[in-house]
Amino acid sequence: MARDDLAPTALGFFPHSGWAGVVCLGGAVSSPVVVERRRILLTSGPLPCEPYHLAKRREGAEAREIVAAAAAEARRLSAEAIEDLASSAAVRGHEIVAAGVITGRGRPDFTFQQALSTHAAMHNAEGWLFREALLRAGQELGLSMTAAPPDAVYAENATAAGIAAPEIEERIRELGGNLGPPWGKDEKLSTAAAWLALARARR
C-alpha cells in the first residue's frame, strides 16, 4: 500500500545475461528525476550467466536442472535487488510502486530442445530467462509491472506521459548530462522503462 509521505517512484531495468542496468526514477511524470542508478547481478557463485550454453554440454535431467537453478537464482537476486532499491529509495523519500523491463517483442514460444538448437536460440532463451526473472520478482513484490521492447519504449512512453518521443529522448540525455557518466545505452533505456512504468502507474 502506498504511503502518503513518500513520493511514488518507478524502477527501469535493461537486462543482460547475468546482470541488468537499473535506474530509479521519481517525481512528476512531466519532469521526473533520477533517484538512483546502479547495476545488479542476476547470477552468482557457480551458476552460469549463460545457463543454456552450459546445459548444451550436459544431458537429460542435468541439463534442465542447470537452467531451472539459474532461473530460480535470477528471480531471488532480482527480488533482493528490488527490496534493496526500495529501502534506499525510502531513505530519500520515495516509494517504489512500479517497474519497467526492456524486453524483446513478445516471448518466443520455444521448447527446451529448441532453445538448445542453435547458438542464437540459446542467447535468445537466456535473454528471456533474465527478463522474466525481473518481471516475476516485481509482480511477486506487488509492483505494477510493464514491459517494452527497446525500439518501442519511447513511443509507448510518449503515449503514456503525453510528451513527444523526441522530447523524452532529449530529457533523458539531459538527465545523464546532469549526473555525469556512466550514461550510455543501459542507463538511457532503463530510464525510459522507468518513466513508462511511472506514467502508467500514475494514470
Backbone hydrogen bonds in HBPLUS format (Angstrom, degrees):
<---DONOR---> <-ACCEPTOR-->    atom                        ^
c    i                          cat <-CA-CA->   ^        H-A-AA   ^      H-
h    n   atom  resd res      DA  || num        DHA   H-A  angle D-A-AA Bond
n    s   type  num  typ     dist DA aas  dist angle  dist       angle   num
A0006-LEU N   A0003-ARG O   3.22 MM   3  5.59 167.1  2.23 112.9 116.7     1
A0007-ALA N   A0093-GLY O   2.96 MM  86  6.29 170.0  1.97 146.1 143.4     2
A0095-GLU N   A0007-ALA O   2.83 MM  88  5.76 163.3  1.86 141.2 142.6     3
A0009-THR N   A0095-GLU O   2.77 MM  86  5.47 138.5  1.94 155.2 148.1     4
A0097-VAL N   A0009-THR O   2.85 MM  88  5.94 159.4  1.90 167.9 166.1     5
A0010-ALA N   A0025-LEU O   2.86 MM  15  5.37 169.1  1.88 158.1 159.4     6
A0025-LEU N   A0010-ALA O   2.77 MM  15  5.37 168.5  1.78 168.9 169.6     7
A0011-LEU N   A0098-ALA O   3.00 MM  87  6.46 153.8  2.07 138.9 143.8     8
A0100-GLY N   A0011-LEU O   2.78 MM  89  6.23 150.7  1.87 145.8 154.4     9
A0012-GLY N   A0023-VAL O   2.84 MM  11  5.26 138.9  2.01 146.9 159.5    10
A0023-VAL N   A0012-GLY O   2.98 MM  11  5.26 150.0  2.08 142.3 151.9    11
A0013-PHE N   A0100-GLY O   2.82 MM  87  6.21 155.9  1.88 154.8 163.0    12
A0102-ILE N   A0013-PHE O   2.94 MM  89  6.22 162.5  1.97 160.4 165.4    13
A0014-PHE N   A0021-GLY O   2.90 MM   7  5.13 155.3  1.96 145.7 150.4    14
A0021-GLY N   A0014-PHE O   3.11 MM   7  5.13 163.1  2.14 134.2 132.3    15
A0016-HIS N   A0019-TRP O   2.71 MM   3  5.32 156.1  1.77 169.0 162.4    16
A0042-LEU N   A0018-GLY O   2.75 MM  24  4.72 175.3  1.75 124.3 123.8    17
A0020-ALA N   A0040-ILE O   2.95 MM  20  5.45 146.3  2.06 151.3 157.9    18
A0040-ILE N   A0020-ALA O   2.93 MM  20  5.45 162.8  1.96 158.0 162.8    19
A0022-VAL N   A0038-ARG O   2.92 MM  16  5.53 155.3  1.98 173.5 166.6    20
A0038-ARG N   A0022-VAL O   2.98 MM  16  5.53 159.9  2.02 155.8 159.5    21
A0024-CYS N   A0036-GLU O   2.72 MM  12  5.03 172.3  1.73 155.4 155.9    22
A0035-VAL N   A0024-CYS O   2.71 MM  11  5.30 160.6  1.75 151.0 156.3    23
A0036-GLU N   A0024-CYS O   3.41 MM  12  5.03 156.2  2.47 128.1 129.6    24
A0026-GLY N   A0033-VAL O   2.89 MM   7  5.43 164.1  1.92 161.7 163.6    25
A0033-VAL N   A0026-GLY O   2.76 MM   7  5.43 158.1  1.80 149.5 157.1    26
A0031-SER N   A0028-ALA O   3.10 MM   3  5.28 138.4  2.29 100.6 111.9    27
A0047-LEU N   A0044-SER O   3.29 MM   3  5.97 140.7  2.45 145.9 141.5    28
A0053-HIS N   A0050-GLU O   3.11 MM   3  5.50 125.4  2.42 106.3 119.7    29
A0054-LEU N   A0050-GLU O   3.27 MM   4  6.70 152.4  2.35 150.0 157.8    30
A0055-ALA N   A0051-PRO O   2.84 MM   4  6.05 159.6  1.88 148.2 154.8    31
A0056-LYS N   A0052-TYR O   2.95 MM   4  6.07 142.1  2.10 139.8 148.5    32
A0057-ARG N   A0054-LEU O   2.98 MM   3  5.48 144.2  2.11 110.6 120.3    33
A0058-ARG N   A0055-ALA O   2.97 MM   3  5.10 164.1  1.99 111.4 115.3    34
A0063-ALA N   A0059-GLU O   3.40 MM   4  5.32 154.7  2.47 110.1 114.8    35
A0063-ALA N   A0060-GLY O   3.16 MM   3  5.60 123.5  2.49 106.9 119.0    36
A0064-ARG N   A0060-GLY O   3.40 MM   4  6.81 158.6  2.45 149.2 154.6    37
A0065-GLU N   A0061-ALA O   2.88 MM   4  6.06 154.4  1.94 152.0 159.9    38
A0066-ILE N   A0062-GLU O   3.06 MM   4  6.29 146.8  2.17 146.7 154.0    39
A0067-VAL N   A0063-ALA O   3.45 MM   4  6.82 160.1  2.49 146.7 149.8    40
A0068-ALA N   A0064-ARG O   2.92 MM   4  6.13 165.3  1.94 153.7 158.4    41
A0069-ALA N   A0065-GLU O   2.88 MM   4  5.91 159.7  1.92 145.7 151.0    42
A0070-ALA N   A0066-ILE O   3.08 MM   4  6.26 156.4  2.14 143.2 149.6    43
A0071-ALA N   A0067-VAL O   2.93 MM   4  6.15 157.9  1.98 151.7 157.6    44
A0072-ALA N   A0068-ALA O   2.96 MM   4  6.17 159.7  2.00 148.2 153.6    45
A0073-GLU N   A0069-ALA O   2.95 MM   4  6.12 161.3  1.98 148.4 153.6    46
A0074-ALA N   A0070-ALA O   2.93 MM   4  6.04 155.3  1.99 144.5 151.7    47
A0075-ARG N   A0071-ALA O   3.04 MM   4  6.29 153.9  2.11 146.2 152.3    48
A0076-ARG N   A0072-ALA O   3.02 MM   4  6.27 156.8  2.07 145.3 152.0    49
A0077-LEU N   A0073-GLU O   2.84 MM   4  6.05 169.7  1.85 158.3 160.4    50
A0078-SER N   A0074-ALA O   2.90 MM   4  5.93 148.0  2.00 138.7 148.2    51
A0079-ALA N   A0075-ARG O   2.96 MM   4  6.16 161.7  2.00 147.5 151.6    52
A0080-GLU N   A0076-ARG O   2.96 MM   4  6.23 160.3  2.00 150.4 156.1    53
A0081-ALA N   A0077-LEU O   2.92 MM   4  6.04 155.8  1.98 143.6 150.0    54
A0082-ILE N   A0078-SER O   2.93 MM   4  6.17 160.3  1.97 152.0 157.3    55
A0083-GLU N   A0079-ALA O   2.94 MM   4  6.13 162.6  1.97 150.7 155.5    56
A0084-ASP N   A0080-GLU O   2.95 MM   4  6.12 151.8  2.03 143.3 151.2    57
A0085-LEU N   A0081-ALA O   2.84 MM   4  6.06 157.6  1.89 149.7 156.1    58
A0086-ALA N   A0082-ILE O   2.84 MM   4  6.04 149.8  1.93 145.3 154.1    59
A0087-SER N   A0083-GLU O   3.04 MM   4  6.29 152.2  2.12 142.4 148.9    60
A0088-SER N   A0084-ASP O   2.99 MM   4  6.23 160.7  2.03 148.0 153.4    61
A0089-ALA N   A0085-LEU O   2.83 MM   4  6.00 156.4  1.89 147.6 154.2    62
A0090-ALA N   A0086-ALA O   2.96 MM   4  6.09 152.1  2.04 143.0 150.3    63
A0091-VAL N   A0087-SER O   3.30 MM   4  6.57 150.1  2.40 144.6 150.5    64
A0092-ARG N   A0089-ALA O   2.94 MM   3  5.15 131.1  2.19 100.7 114.4    65
A0094-HIS N   A0089-ALA O   2.91 MM   5  5.03 159.4  1.95 133.6 133.0    66
A0093-GLY N   A0090-ALA O   2.96 MM   3  4.92 161.4  2.00 104.8 109.6    67
A0144-SER N   A0097-VAL O   3.06 MM  47  6.38 171.0  2.07 139.0 140.4    68
A0099-ALA N   A0144-SER O   2.99 MM  45  6.34 153.2  2.06 150.2 150.8    69
A0146-THR N   A0099-ALA O   2.98 MM  47  6.41 142.6  2.12 153.5 162.5    70
A0101-VAL N   A0146-THR O   2.95 MM  45  6.42 147.9  2.05 146.2 155.8    71
A0148-ALA N   A0101-VAL O   3.12 MM  47  6.52 154.2  2.19 154.5 158.4    72
A0103-THR N   A0148-ALA O   2.91 MM  45  5.56 158.8  1.95 121.3 128.4    73
A0115-ALA N   A0111-THR O   2.96 MM   4  6.20 148.4  2.06 147.0 155.4    74
A0116-LEU N   A0113-GLN O   3.13 MM   3  5.15 134.7  2.34  95.4 107.6    75
A0117-SER N   A0114-GLN O   3.13 MM   3  4.98 161.4  2.16 102.4 108.0    76
A0122-MET N   A0118-THR O   3.02 MM   4  6.30 153.1  2.09 148.5 155.1    77
A0123-HIS N   A0119-HIS O   3.15 MM   4  6.46 159.9  2.19 149.3 154.0    78
A0124-ASN N   A0120-ALA O   2.95 MM   4  6.17 157.1  2.01 147.6 154.4    79
A0125-ALA N   A0121-ALA O   2.90 MM   4  6.11 161.1  1.94 149.4 154.0    80
A0126-GLU N   A0122-MET O   2.94 MM   4  6.13 157.3  1.99 148.5 154.9    81
A0127-GLY N   A0123-HIS O   2.91 MM   4  6.11 153.6  1.98 146.5 153.7    82
A0128-TRP N   A0124-ASN O   3.13 MM   4  6.47 157.6  2.18 148.2 153.0    83
A0129-LEU N   A0125-ALA O   2.95 MM   4  6.19 146.4  2.07 143.7 153.6    84
A0130-PHE N   A0126-GLU O   3.27 MM   4  6.56 161.3  2.31 154.3 155.2    85
A0131-ARG N   A0127-GLY O   3.10 MM   4  6.30 154.4  2.17 145.7 153.6    86
A0132-GLU N   A0128-TRP O   2.87 MM   4  5.82 167.9  1.88 149.1 152.8    87
A0133-ALA N   A0129-LEU O   3.09 MM   4  6.20 140.7  2.25 133.6 144.3    88
A0134-LEU N   A0130-PHE O   3.33 MM   4  6.54 157.7  2.39 141.5 144.7    89
A0135-LEU N   A0131-ARG O   3.05 MM   4  6.37 163.0  2.08 150.6 155.7    90
A0136-ARG N   A0132-GLU O   2.84 MM   4  5.89 169.0  1.86 151.5 154.5    91
A0137-ALA N   A0133-ALA O   2.97 MM   4  6.02 159.2  2.02 143.9 150.4    92
A0138-GLY N   A0134-LEU O   3.01 MM   4  6.11 165.5  2.03 149.8 153.6    93
A0139-GLN N   A0135-LEU O   3.07 MM   4  6.26 160.0  2.11 146.0 151.6    94
A0140-GLU N   A0136-ARG O   2.91 MM   4  6.10 162.5  1.94 151.6 156.3    95
A0141-LEU N   A0137-ALA O   3.07 MM   4  6.27 134.0  2.29 141.0 152.8    96
A0141-LEU N   A0138-GLY O   3.19 MM   3  5.13 131.9  2.43  93.5 106.4    97
A0143-LEU N   A0138-GLY O   2.97 MM   5  5.34 160.7  2.01 156.9 150.7    98
A0142-GLY N   A0139-GLN O   2.98 MM   3  5.12 160.0  2.02 108.2 113.1    99
A0152-ALA N   A0149-PRO O   3.03 MM   3  5.49 165.0  2.05 117.9 122.4   100
A0153-VAL N   A0149-PRO O   3.08 MM   4  5.99 127.1  2.37 157.1 171.9   101
A0156-GLU N   A0152-ALA O   2.93 MM   4  6.14 165.9  1.95 162.5 166.8   102
A0157-ASN N   A0153-VAL O   2.90 MM   4  5.92 146.4  2.02 136.3 146.1   103
A0158-ALA N   A0154-TYR O   2.90 MM   4  6.13 150.0  1.99 142.5 150.1   104
A0159-THR N   A0155-ALA O   3.19 MM   4  6.51 155.1  2.25 146.0 151.2   105
A0160-ALA N   A0156-GLU O   3.03 MM   4  6.27 161.7  2.06 148.0 152.9   106
A0161-ALA N   A0157-ASN O   2.79 MM   4  5.80 167.3  1.81 158.0 161.4   107
A0162-GLY N   A0158-ALA O   2.84 MM   4  5.33 131.4  2.08 132.9 143.2   108
A0167-GLU N   A0164-ALA O   2.97 MM   3  5.34 122.5  2.31 107.2 122.0   109
A0168-ILE N   A0164-ALA O   3.02 MM   4  6.40 151.4  2.11 152.7 161.8   110
A0169-GLU N   A0165-ALA O   3.00 MM   4  6.31 162.8  2.03 158.0 161.7   111
A0170-GLU N   A0166-PRO O   3.00 MM   4  6.20 154.3  2.06 141.2 148.3   112
A0171-ARG N   A0167-GLU O   2.87 MM   4  6.09 157.5  1.92 149.1 155.0   113
A0172-ILE N   A0168-ILE O   2.97 MM   4  6.19 154.0  2.04 149.5 156.5   114
A0173-ARG N   A0169-GLU O   3.03 MM   4  6.31 151.9  2.11 144.3 151.8   115
A0174-GLU N   A0170-GLU O   2.97 MM   4  6.26 151.3  2.06 144.5 152.6   116
A0175-LEU N   A0171-ARG O   2.87 MM   4  6.19 149.5  1.96 146.4 154.7   117
A0176-GLY N   A0172-ILE O   3.18 MM   4  6.46 156.4  2.24 145.1 150.1   118
A0177-GLY N   A0173-ARG O   2.97 MM   4  6.29 147.0  2.09 142.4 152.3   119
A0178-ASN N   A0174-GLU O   2.97 MM   4  6.25 148.2  2.07 149.9 157.2   120
A0179-LEU N   A0175-LEU O   3.10 MM   4  6.35 145.4  2.22 141.5 151.0   121
A0180-GLY N   A0176-GLY O   2.77 MM   4  5.72 157.2  1.82 153.4 159.0   122
A0188-LYS N   A0184-GLY O   2.96 MM   4  6.15 166.2  1.98 159.8 164.4   123
A0189-LEU N   A0185-LYS O   2.94 MM   4  5.97 173.4  1.94 155.2 157.3   124
A0190-SER N   A0186-ASP O   2.95 MM   4  5.98 153.8  2.02 143.9 152.2   125
A0191-THR N   A0187-GLU O   2.91 MM   4  6.02 154.0  1.98 143.2 150.2   126
A0192-ALA N   A0188-LYS O   2.94 MM   4  6.22 155.0  2.00 145.7 152.8   127
A0193-ALA N   A0189-LEU O   2.92 MM   4  6.12 157.0  1.97 147.4 153.1   128
A0194-ALA N   A0190-SER O   2.93 MM   4  6.17 155.2  1.99 146.2 153.2   129
A0195-TRP N   A0191-THR O   2.84 MM   4  6.02 159.4  1.88 151.6 157.3   130
A0196-LEU N   A0192-ALA O   3.00 MM   4  6.18 159.1  2.05 146.0 151.3   131
A0197-ALA N   A0193-ALA O   3.01 MM   4  6.23 162.6  2.04 146.5 151.2   132
A0198-LEU N   A0194-ALA O   2.84 MM   4  6.04 158.4  1.88 150.3 156.6   133
A0199-ALA N   A0195-TRP O   2.88 MM   4  6.06 159.4  1.92 149.8 155.3   134
A0200-ARG N   A0196-LEU O   3.02 MM   4  6.21 161.6  2.05 151.6 156.2   135
A0201-ALA N   A0197-ALA O   2.92 MM   4  6.06 150.9  2.01 144.3 152.9   136
A0202-ARG N   A0198-LEU O   3.02 MM   4  6.11 139.1  2.19 143.6 153.3   137
